[in-house]
Each structure stands twice: as C-alpha cells, then as structure tokens.
Amino acid sequence: MTDAISAQGLVKRYGKVTALDGVDLTVPTGTVLALLGPNGAGKTTVVRILATLLRPDEGQAEVAGMDVLADPAGVRRKIGLSGQYAAVDEYLTGFENLDMIGRLYHLGRRASRERSRELLAQFRLEDAADRPARTYSGGMRRRLDLAGALVADPPVLFLDEPTTGLDPRGRTEMWEVIQTLVSRGTTLLLTTQYLEEADLLADKIVVIDHGRIIAQGTSDELKSQVGGERLEITVTDTNRLTEARDLLEPLGIGRATLDHQHRTLLVPVSGGASVLTEALRRLDSVDLRLDDVGLRRPTLDDVFLILTGHAAAESDDVPSGAPQQEVAR
C-alpha cells in the first residue's frame, strides 16, 4: 500500500517558540490518521504545512505523490481542507457557495451544479439550498463547509476538528459521511477534540505534545501502553475501602488507586475474568459488601490524559501574535 501523505522532520518556529520539532508522519492510501494533542501541541500547524498554507522551516513532505514545497499547486488540486471554523460566504446561498467552489476547480457549469446539488442532499441542506448562508445555524454552516471541501472529490482530505459545534445527531451523520468517503478510497488526516471520534474513525492515532510525537499506534495499542485492564469496585461502606485495597492490590500489576468520595478502588490487573473471580472470592471471605464491581479497559480519554497530562481542548497551534505565513497562491 502506497502512502498518500508522508512527512519527515517537520520543524516550524515562531521566534523563540518551536511549534513543531521534527515531526514524521505516514498515512497509507485509503486510511484515517487521527492527530491528537493538547492545546498548542502543533496539530493545526501540521495540517497547514501539509495543505501548503504554511512553509516549514525544516523538513519535507509529500501529499498524493507531490512535494508540498516544490509543487504546491499540484498538491492543492488533490486535496480538500476543512478548517476549525466554517469558511463560507455568508452573502451567497448554500448552492452558490458550492457552485462557486466547483467553478474555481474548473469543473464546468453543468458538473459544478450537479455536484453542488448532490452534496446539499448528502449533508441534509436541500431545504436551505437557496437561502443565504448567513441565515444558517452554526451546525449548518459546518456541514456546508465540509461539503465545500468535497466538491472536487479529492483523494486526500484534511479535517481540522470537523464536528466542533455539531449536535450529537449531526456529529453521527458526519461520521457516517467520513466512513463512506474512506470506504471509497479517500485518505483522511483528522484532528479532533472528541476522543471517541478518533476511537471510532481512525486506523492509526498519533499523539503530539510540544511539537513532538510522543505516542502512536492503533487505539487498542495505545490503550495497552497505559496499563490494560483495571479492576474497579465500589464498596458499600467507605470505611472498608482501605481494607479492600489491602486484599486486592496483591492481585494487580501496579499500584491501586483509592477514591474515598465515590467509595471506589481501581487496581491495574492482567488476567481478565480469572482475576475478577479471585477478587470476589477474597472480598466474600471477609463479608465486604459491594455496590458495583467490574473490569474495564482504559478509554482513549485515559490514554490522552496519561500521555499528555492535559484535558482535550480546542487548539490553535500558532502562538499569539505569530505571523500567518502563507505560501503565495
């Protein structure tokens, strides 16, 4: 399988601030790479460089087989981009926005109009097609913006937090659209603040912090890196929580965690159901009553917090006051 996106040693500095510090990426054709990281980690800077909107200070990258520095115009013909904020002309109708993009791509009048109507139907915007975009809700503008990125049916797509501002139904519908695109061979680089989105959509996840890649792999591989299964129990009597820890910690593969407020004990374990059975036997032997007990795997949220020490948040990677250095069009 060939790589639709390839980058080596990407570096970007803004004065004394290093936004990217030697980032390497590969995205095989027809797959999804999710780029996760805390606020200011460098995610959007990576997207801007690969989309030819920003020049790296060091490193090289190819998209769809073309060098982003040597042939930026060629790259732009092969990509679609939807940024963090919907970029639509508020004075044009939804149809006119998409038709204009089609004309800019030289699709021709007929093909442009047909593609616009097709996308308006796909994103449930048919009823609003002839209304000015300024009358659209935030979610509708977001859908129109993504539709605009798909007008030319690009083989490579960059989506920078594509579902921000959408309600749960809109987010689910957007996921279905993305999955359909990928099933047809589109390659996708996705940044997102919704970790369940990466868990659902991504073939591979890269975690970036302070401009460097700190972890990468599939969702399951990253979850395994931070400790695998956890035995979780909630005791009826808070006063017996320490006793439960002393009984169960020897079964674990790491230090147990107590939460007195919620009467909960968490023990990292390995062994699945057999460990759970032994835990219940030990607790029954001292008549220690429980409100809840179970095994759980770490979520992608756990992975993110453990690896970065931050909560997921929307990001704008460019430091305040840094110049928006765009490549000449």
Secondary structure as UniProt FT lines:
FT   STRAND          3..14
FT   TURN            15..16
FT   STRAND          17..28
FT   TURN            29..30
FT   STRAND          32..36
FT   TURN            39..40
FT   HELIX           43..50
FT   TURN            51..52
FT   STRAND          58..63
FT   TURN            64..65
FT   STRAND          66..67
FT   TURN            68..70
FT   HELIX           72..76
FT   TURN            77..78
FT   STRAND          79..82
FT   TURN            90..91
FT   HELIX           94..104
FT   TURN            105..106
FT   HELIX           109..122
FT   TURN            123..124
FT   HELIX           126..128
FT   TURN            129..130
FT   HELIX           133..135
FT   HELIX           138..149
FT   TURN            150..152
FT   STRAND          156..160
FT   TURN            162..165
FT   HELIX           168..183
FT   TURN            184..185
FT   STRAND          187..191
FT   HELIX           195..201
FT   STRAND          204..209
FT   TURN            210..211
FT   STRAND          212..217
FT   HELIX           219..225
FT   TURN            226..227
FT   STRAND          230..235
FT   HELIX           238..240
FT   HELIX           241..248
FT   HELIX           249..251
FT   STRAND          257..259
FT   TURN            260..263
FT   STRAND          264..268
FT   HELIX           273..285
FT   TURN            286..287
FT   STRAND          290..296
FT   HELIX           300..308
FT   TURN            320..321
//
